[in-house]
């Protein structure tokens, strides 16, 4: 492994590990939650899901070696029950950077428990539904049996069904940037209950 790759991996590892040392505190994520609630397709899940995790900003970037990080909070019954973070380290074709918000809905107690056990990772078939703040052109990212949705004039104004995958449903809302890769597969989540 050449020196550049070794140094890049070391730098990314340190960068992704630093948030673990941050103090636990509840933050106001109402703006992000309200942005998702403005989207017709997403709004019903806030009241029907067992719980949800909100990440106001996940930053992702890479040039062959990439990384992503974001911090969030986990809610049940509309109240914060813990803090979470997401990290992703990848090697392969990728170029650019992006920032996006993400919400993960938990269908039931089993899915909630799986996520909040401390360390959770989405499998290779997990996908996310990319939504826009205007209810036009919504597309699916990821593959396998994960959900996709569209609400557009081309679809006759009908909304495709958004389905849970292993009890979880992920929506992402782009904030900016350009990157030639978008997926939640391989993302690793930590969780710490509020004390």
PLY file of the C-alpha trace (Angstrom):
ply
format ascii 1.0
element vertex 195
property float x
property float y
property float z
element edge 194
property int vertex1
property int vertex2
end_header
0.00 0.00 0.00
1.54 3.30 -0.97
2.16 6.10 1.52
-0.67 8.30 0.22
-3.26 5.57 0.74
-1.92 4.73 4.23
-1.95 8.37 5.31
-5.42 8.90 3.84
-6.82 5.87 5.69
-5.19 7.01 8.94
-6.55 10.56 8.54
-10.07 9.33 7.76
-9.99 6.89 10.67
-8.98 9.64 13.09
-11.57 12.03 11.67
-14.34 9.46 12.03
-13.26 8.50 15.57
-13.18 12.04 17.00
-16.96 12.40 17.43
-16.96 9.46 19.85
-15.25 11.73 22.37
-17.89 14.47 22.13
-20.20 15.13 25.08
-23.77 13.89 24.87
-26.41 16.64 24.65
-29.85 17.08 23.14
-29.97 19.53 20.25
-32.83 21.23 18.44
-33.44 19.31 15.19
-36.92 20.75 14.62
-35.88 22.50 11.39
-34.74 19.21 9.83
-37.82 17.36 11.08
-40.08 20.10 9.69
-38.28 19.94 6.32
-39.09 16.23 6.10
-42.67 16.78 7.33
-43.26 19.17 4.41
-42.90 16.20 2.05
-46.24 14.42 1.61
-44.61 11.03 1.19
-42.61 11.30 4.45
-45.04 13.09 6.81
-47.27 10.08 7.73
-44.31 8.06 9.04
-43.64 10.54 11.86
-46.92 9.52 13.49
-47.15 5.86 12.41
-43.56 4.68 13.06
-42.49 3.23 16.41
-39.60 5.71 16.44
-37.13 7.45 14.18
-33.55 8.74 13.94
-32.82 12.18 12.47
-29.50 13.33 11.02
-29.56 17.07 10.10
-26.34 16.84 8.08
-24.31 13.92 6.87
-21.20 15.01 5.02
-19.69 12.61 2.52
-16.66 13.02 0.32
-14.06 11.05 -1.46
-11.60 10.59 -4.23
-11.18 6.80 -4.51
-11.02 6.66 -0.69
-14.08 8.17 0.91
-15.66 8.82 4.23
-18.91 10.08 5.69
-19.96 11.32 9.09
-23.05 12.75 10.71
-24.53 12.98 14.16
-28.17 12.59 15.02
-30.78 11.86 17.64
-33.19 8.98 18.12
-36.82 9.73 18.95
-39.64 7.63 20.37
-43.02 9.15 21.14
-41.71 12.49 19.82
-39.05 12.67 22.56
-35.28 12.27 22.24
-34.19 8.97 23.82
-30.59 8.88 22.65
-27.84 10.20 20.42
-26.46 8.46 17.37
-23.77 8.94 14.78
-23.15 7.48 11.35
-19.78 6.74 9.78
-18.81 5.22 6.50
-15.36 4.48 5.11
-15.14 3.22 1.56
-12.57 2.41 -1.08
-13.51 2.27 -4.74
-14.70 4.56 -7.52
-16.07 7.76 -6.01
-15.40 11.36 -6.75
-16.81 14.49 -5.14
-18.65 15.46 -2.03
-22.20 15.88 -0.83
-24.22 16.86 2.19
-27.67 15.56 2.99
-30.19 15.13 5.78
-31.45 11.66 6.64
-34.32 10.19 8.64
-34.68 6.50 9.49
-38.11 5.25 10.57
-38.46 2.15 12.75
-41.61 0.17 12.01
-41.77 -1.65 15.34
-39.98 -2.37 18.62
-37.84 -5.07 17.00
-36.41 -2.63 14.43
-35.96 0.05 17.09
-34.06 -2.41 19.30
-31.86 -3.57 16.39
-30.79 0.02 15.71
-30.32 1.04 19.35
-28.30 -2.01 20.43
-25.17 0.14 20.17
-23.63 -0.72 16.81
-25.78 -1.16 13.73
-24.84 -1.48 10.05
-27.09 -1.52 7.00
-26.61 -4.56 4.77
-25.76 -4.58 1.09
-29.41 -4.54 -0.06
-30.44 -1.54 2.02
-31.46 1.54 0.10
-32.80 4.99 0.73
-35.55 7.01 -0.86
-34.17 10.32 -2.05
-36.80 13.02 -1.74
-36.89 16.65 -2.76
-38.36 19.49 -0.75
-40.77 20.17 -3.60
-42.99 17.16 -4.15
-41.70 16.70 -7.69
-39.26 14.10 -9.04
-38.39 11.76 -6.23
-36.08 8.86 -6.92
-34.78 5.79 -5.18
-31.16 5.01 -4.39
-29.76 1.64 -3.48
-30.85 -1.70 -4.73
-32.31 -5.01 -3.79
-35.73 -5.09 -2.23
-35.54 -1.63 -0.72
-38.27 0.87 -1.50
-38.45 3.35 -4.31
-40.98 6.12 -4.77
-42.03 8.65 -7.33
-44.51 11.48 -7.31
-44.45 13.41 -10.52
-46.53 14.45 -13.48
-45.12 11.48 -15.40
-46.51 9.13 -12.74
-49.95 10.67 -13.15
-49.69 12.24 -9.71
-49.91 8.83 -8.03
-47.45 8.00 -5.30
-45.58 4.72 -5.32
-45.60 2.72 -2.10
-42.72 3.23 0.32
-41.97 -0.05 2.08
-39.92 -0.85 5.14
-36.81 -2.98 4.61
-36.16 -5.21 7.64
-38.34 -2.90 9.70
-36.57 0.32 8.67
-37.29 2.96 6.07
-34.73 5.62 5.11
-35.36 8.97 3.42
-32.58 11.36 2.39
-32.94 15.01 1.46
-30.02 16.52 -0.46
-28.47 19.72 0.86
-25.81 20.27 -1.76
-22.74 18.92 -3.46
-22.15 16.45 -6.21
-21.01 12.89 -5.85
-21.28 9.90 -8.14
-22.44 7.44 -5.49
-25.41 7.38 -3.10
-26.31 4.53 -0.77
-26.84 3.68 2.89
-25.43 0.16 2.49
-22.39 -0.20 4.71
-23.16 2.81 6.88
-22.35 2.13 10.54
-24.38 3.67 13.35
-23.57 4.05 17.00
-26.18 4.74 19.67
-26.01 5.98 23.23
-29.13 6.29 25.37
-29.68 9.55 27.21
-28.88 9.35 30.89
0 1
1 2
2 3
3 4
4 5
5 6
6 7
7 8
8 9
9 10
10 11
11 12
12 13
13 14
14 15
15 16
16 17
17 18
18 19
19 20
20 21
21 22
22 23
23 24
24 25
25 26
26 27
27 28
28 29
29 30
30 31
31 32
32 33
33 34
34 35
35 36
36 37
37 38
38 39
39 40
40 41
41 42
42 43
43 44
44 45
45 46
46 47
47 48
48 49
49 50
50 51
51 52
52 53
53 54
54 55
55 56
56 57
57 58
58 59
59 60
60 61
61 62
62 63
63 64
64 65
65 66
66 67
67 68
68 69
69 70
70 71
71 72
72 73
73 74
74 75
75 76
76 77
77 78
78 79
79 80
80 81
81 82
82 83
83 84
84 85
85 86
86 87
87 88
88 89
89 90
90 91
91 92
92 93
93 94
94 95
95 96
96 97
97 98
98 99
99 100
100 101
101 102
102 103
103 104
104 105
105 106
106 107
107 108
108 109
109 110
110 111
111 112
112 113
113 114
114 115
115 116
116 117
117 118
118 119
119 120
120 121
121 122
122 123
123 124
124 125
125 126
126 127
127 128
128 129
129 130
130 131
131 132
132 133
133 134
134 135
135 136
136 137
137 138
138 139
139 140
140 141
141 142
142 143
143 144
144 145
145 146
146 147
147 148
148 149
149 150
150 151
151 152
152 153
153 154
154 155
155 156
156 157
157 158
158 159
159 160
160 161
161 162
162 163
163 164
164 165
165 166
166 167
167 168
168 169
169 170
170 171
171 172
172 173
173 174
174 175
175 176
176 177
177 178
178 179
179 180
180 181
181 182
182 183
183 184
184 185
185 186
186 187
187 188
188 189
189 190
190 191
191 192
192 193
193 194
